[in-house]
Amino acid sequence: MLNSTFQQSSQSEFVKGLEFRYVWHKINQYEMIFQPFWYLIEPSVCTKKKYAKILVYIAITPDENGLLIRNLIRNTWAIEAKNNEIEIVFSIGIGNGRELNQMNNTDAIFEENMQFHDILLANFVDRWENLLLKWWSNNYYHSSQCSHISLMASIDSDAILFGKNFKKLLDTKSNTFDGYLGCTILSKQPIIRDNFNRYYVNKWQWPGDILPVYCSGTMIIGNVQACKKISNVIPELGIHYITGFRIFDVLTGPIAQAAGLQLRNIPGIQPWLPVIDICQSHIIVIHSVKMDEFNAFFYYRQRCCSGHEKQRKCPFNGTINFNFVSTHSGLLQ
């Protein structure tokens, strides 16, 4: 009986040893074999290796509201962006069952991409809690499938990009983004311990009273090498750990640190309103602008900034000054 028990124990240890060796082999080979995402739809700027100074990945939902926002962006700030060698991609995950029943949205997104060729659809469930997966997916895709474009940026769908100003920033030789991520850096932010709060962080995720230094998710810029480092380090940190955070932004700092990257503040990113003067040439992104204000904002910017003088400013606090608009022929429709 004792001998039988010993044999079973030896066999069990032998099996565990084989399992460990297999797992260890997988871990050491994961850079060659590990593919965290599958892409159901890809943008032509990547599949056809088109030139761009930078590729901007816009985080957006797969629902009907997301379609409206995509068309608004295509018809507003994306035009100026493309005229300045900046390409855009709409980054989308899979919708849940309720959304699929509402509009059969996967088929609709396929048809939409046949027309515009600017959608990246990955195989994760698209919801607010999975924004970290979306950022990871963007970085992985760019480093593995779109590396001919040396720079990439991730931005929110309610942000507005000023293409001409952004190109000036990228044309500056010092802005290489080698070894760092460009963003608005946030520090000394208090930790919320209320479990019912959307931004709750428990003590096991991050101890102490202050969050780590991190990037605002409004806009994060990096090069291909940074994308690859980020994509590789996330599995090392632990997928269950990182996806346990409700706030995507907070993890950008620890992930960058683990990947050997610095964070660098980019003054032209405006993550909060109000903006004192939208005509300033250093501004590259304004956040956030409501969907129903998009067209009015662009008309306001065009009219106000065209006659811009140092003595007069063109402020924006989230709503348009219609006293100004009403004096300019009422072209807003």
N, C-alpha and C positions, 0 to 999 in steps of 0.2 A: 504493500500500500504506500509506504514511504517512498519507495523507488519510483512508483507510478506518479506520485505527486511531484517528485523531483523532475521526472521526464517532462511532465506537462508544464512545469515552471520553466524549464530550459527551452522548450519549444516556444512558449509565450515570449520569453526574453529574446529568442532568436528572431521571431516575427517582428517584435517591436524594434529590434536592431535594424532589420531590413527596411521597416517603415521609416525609421529615422534617416537612414542612408538615402532613401528615395527622396524624402522631403528636403534633406540637406542639399542633394544634387539639384533639386528644383529651385531652391532658394539661390544657389550659386549660378544657375543658368537662366534666372528669370528675365534678365535683360534681353535675352535672345528669344525666349519663348512666351513671355507673359504679355498678353494683350488684354488690357482691362476693359476695353469697349469695342463694340462692333458698330459700324456706321451704315445705316440703311440708305441714307441720302448724303451725297457729298457735293460741295460747290465746284463749279467749273474752274474758278480761279486756281484751285488746287489740282484738280484732275487733269487740267490742260496746261498746268505750269505757267500760268500767265504772270506777267510782271506786276508788281505793286511795291510801293515804298514800305507799306505796312498793311497788314490784314487785321481788321477790327471785328472781333467776335461779339455779337450783340446777344445778351441773354434774354430770351423771350419765351413765352408759353406757347403750347401747341393748340390752344383753344381758339374760338372764333374771335375773341378780343385780340389775341396775338396776331391774327391775320390782318385786322384793321390797323394795328400799330406798325406792322411790317410795311404795309402799303403807304402809310403816312411817312415813314422814314425814307422809303424809296423815292417818294415824290418831294421830299424836303431836303434834309441835310445830307443825304447820301449823294445827291447831285453834285454839291460843292466838294464833297469828299472825293468822288471819282475824278473830278476835274483837277484834283491835286494829287493824283497817283495813290489814292487811298481806297482800298477795296473793303467791302463789308460782307459779313457772313452772319446769318441768323442761326444761333445755336439753340437747338430744340431737343428735348427728350421725348419719350413716349408718353402719350396722354393716358389717363386712367380710364376705366370702363365707362364711367358716366360721360366723359367727354367724347369717347368714341361713339357712343349711342347718339349723342346730340348731333354730330355733324359728320360722322365717319371720317374723322380728321386725318388719319394716316393717308388715305387715298387722296384727300384734298391737298395735303402737303406735297405728295408726289407730283400731282398735277401743277401745283404752284411752282415747284422747282423746275418743271419742264419749261415753264415760261420765263422764270427769272434766274435760275441756275445759281442761287445764292443762299442755299439752306444746307445746314449740317444737322442731320438727325441721328442721334445716338441711342443706344439701347438701355437707357436708364429711365425710371419713372420721373417725369418732369413735375416737380413740386418745390415749394419754397425751401423745405428742409433738405433738398438735394442740390442746392446751388453749389456746394463744394464739389459734388460729382460733375456738375456742368463745367466748372472752372478746370478741374482735372482733365475732363474729356477734351476741352479746347486745347489745353497745353499738350496733351498726348497726341492729338490729331495734328497739331501744327508741327511738332518736332518729328513726327513719323511720316506724314503725308504731304506737308506743305512747307517743307524746310527751305525751298527755293526763295521764299519771302523771308528776309532776315529778321523782321520784327513783327510782333503781334500785340494786340491790346484786347482786353476784355472790358466791356462796358455794360451798364444797365440800359434797358429799353426805354426808360423815361429820361435818359440823358440826351443832350443835343451836342453834337460835335461840330466845331468850326474848322472845316477842312483846310482853308488857307492858312490859318494860324498854326494848325497842327503841323502842316508841311514845313513851315518856317522853323518850328522846334526841331523837327527831325533832320532838317538840313544843317543844323548846327553841329559841327564836327565833334564837340565834346559830348553830345548826347548819343553815345554808342550803346548804352544799356548793357555793357559788358560787366558781368558780375553783380548786377543789381536789378531790382524791379523799381520802376517809376510809378508813383502813386501819390495820394494824400496820406501822409503818415499820421496815425492816431496813437496817442500814448496816454498813460495814467487814467484810463477809462475804468470806472468802478464796475465790479462784477455784480450781476443780478442773481440773487440766490432764491428768488421766488419761483417755485416750480410751475406756477400758473402763468408766468410771464413768457412771452414769445422768445425773449433773449436770455432765458435761464441758462446758467452754467453751473454744474455741480462741483463740489470740492474735489472729487476724484478726477475730474477733467482738468481743472486748473485751480490749485490752492491759492490762498491769500485773498486779498481784497481788490487787487488791481489786475486788469487784463494785460496780456503781453502787448508789446508794441506791434501794430499791424497796419495793413493797408485798408483804406476805405474801398469798398467794392464798386464805387462809382466808375473808376477806371484804373486798370493795372496794366502797365506796359512792360514787355520783356523781349529778349531776343531768343533765337532758336535754342541756343545752349541752355538758357535759363528754363525754357519749356521742358527740355529733356531732363534736366536735373530735378525739376519739380515732379515730373511724371514718375521718375524712378524712386524718389524718396518717399512718396505717399504710402506705397505698400510697406515700406520699412517702418513707418510710424505706426501702422496698423489701421486697416480700413474701418474696423468697427469703432476704433477710438475717434478717428477724424469725422466719421459720419454721425457720431453721437452728439456733436456740437450742433446747436440750433442756428448759430450765427456763422455764416460762411466767412465773413470778413476776418473774424478774430483769428482764424487758423492761418491766414496768409503769412503772418509774421513768423510763427513757429516753423511752418513748412519752409519758408525762405531760409531761415537760420539753419535748419537741418540740411538743406540743399547747398549750403555754403554761399548764399546770396545775401547781399545787403538790401536795405530799403532806402530809396532816395526820394525826397519830396519834390513834386513837380508843381510849382505855384500856379500854373495855368489851369489846373483842375479845380473846378468850383463845385464841391459836393453839396453845398447848402445854399439856400436862398435866405435873404435877398442878395443880388449882385448889384453893386453900386453903379457899374457902367459896363454894359455888354459889348461896347465898342472897343474896349481895350485890346490891343493887338496880341497880348500874351495869353488871353483866355482861349483854351482849346476845348473845354467841355463845361457845360452847365447842367446841373442836376438839382431838383427834378422839375420836369415840365409835363403837365397833364396832357393827355391825348387830345382833349378838346381845345387846347390852347396852342397846339403845334402850328397851325396855319397862321393864326393871329400873331404868334411870336415872330415868325419869319417875315411877315409883312412889317411888323413893328421894327424889327432889326434893320430891314432893308431901308425903310423910310427914315428912321431916326439916325442911323449910322451914316447914311449917304451925305447928310449935311452936318456931320459931327464936328463940333468945335471944342476946343479945350475948356471953354467957359460953360458948355452945356454937357450934361451927362444923360445917358439913356439907361435908367435903372430897370431892374426886373425883380419883382417879388413873388412871382407865380401867377399873376394875373396881368392882363394887358391894360395899359392906360388908354381907355377908349376916347377920352377927351382929345388925345393926340391923334388917334386913328380917325376920328370923325372929321378932322380938318384935312384929311388926305383922300378925298374923293370916294370914300366908302367902297373900296375895291374888295374888302373881305367878304367872301361869300361862304 
